[in-house]
Amino acid sequence: MRNRGKLILYALLLLLSGVGSPLSAQLTRDENLSRFDDRPLHFGFYLGANTMDFRMGHYTNVLDNPVFNANPDLKSLGEVYYNGIHSFRVETYPLKPGFSVGGVVNMRVNRVIDFRCTPGMSLGSRQVKFTENINQYIIDPKIGAQLYPGLTTDRYLSIPSAYIDFPVGFRYKGFRSGNLRPYIYGGAAYRRDLESKRISESVVHLNRNGYYAEVAFGLDTYFPYFRFTGEFKFSYGLNNMIRHDADITSTTPLPYYGYVLEKLNSNIFSLIFYFE
């Protein structure tokens, strides 16, 4: 009986070792492109989706804009056309999807750091909503109270963009596990907007050049013939996009509410897929 128990135990051990061998082989299978990260230089391309947004700062009273001190006639013109309205609220609404495409140049610095340049093009659009708080000047003369609280008038402005992108930065790579490798990215970007601003320039004057700080995180996946990467990137605009200028002699002067913006910075959120 004791010998039979030993035989059964020995058979179970053999069975487990037989089953465990293919399982172990799966878990420790050969890595695809095992020498890929050792290349001093490689190239690729990317496709992505983006959402463009603005960070805004605006004057509580539109007359606080310095252009009205420099152009008294502009102030008088605004008072006539806008019936004493001095307060406007501005926001980006709603957010809209866009598209990105470009190339990749990757240079190995050391075992865990790469330098990357990813020039490309980003197409997108923002819609800006100007809200006029008309309850600020409708007052009941009998009791001195405001009437119609919360009543507003909205104006919408669509601002399309076609950016030429020139981002550069460094990737810090984590440990590779099988065919997966996570990383984080930090860098900077210069963008030039090529889109015609014929419509939006009738309301706000914007700079075409933008400077950004960028952070991202992603995951490399190694296939037999290429490396595929999914990445989420946030681009934080550093420079003020608003140009504070006015021309009272222009045949198409800016509307009164266009001067309420004091600062306008760009934000871009991107989901990018790299093929290298």
Buried (B, 14 or more C-beta within 10 A) or exposed (E): EEEEEEEEEEEEEEEEEEEEEEEEEEEEEEEBBEEBBEEEEBEBBBBBBBBBBBEBEBBEEBBBBEBBEEBEEBBEBBBEEBEEBBBBBBEBEEBBEBEBBBEBBBEBEEEEEBBBBBBBBBBBBBBBBBBBBBBEEEEEEEEEEBEEEEEEEEBEBEBBBBBBBBBBBBBEBEEBEEBEBBBEBEBBBBBEBEBEBEEBBBBBBBEBEBEBBBBBBBBBBBEEEBBBBBBBBBBBBEBBBBEEEBEBEEEEBBBBBBBBBBEBBBBBBBBBBBEB
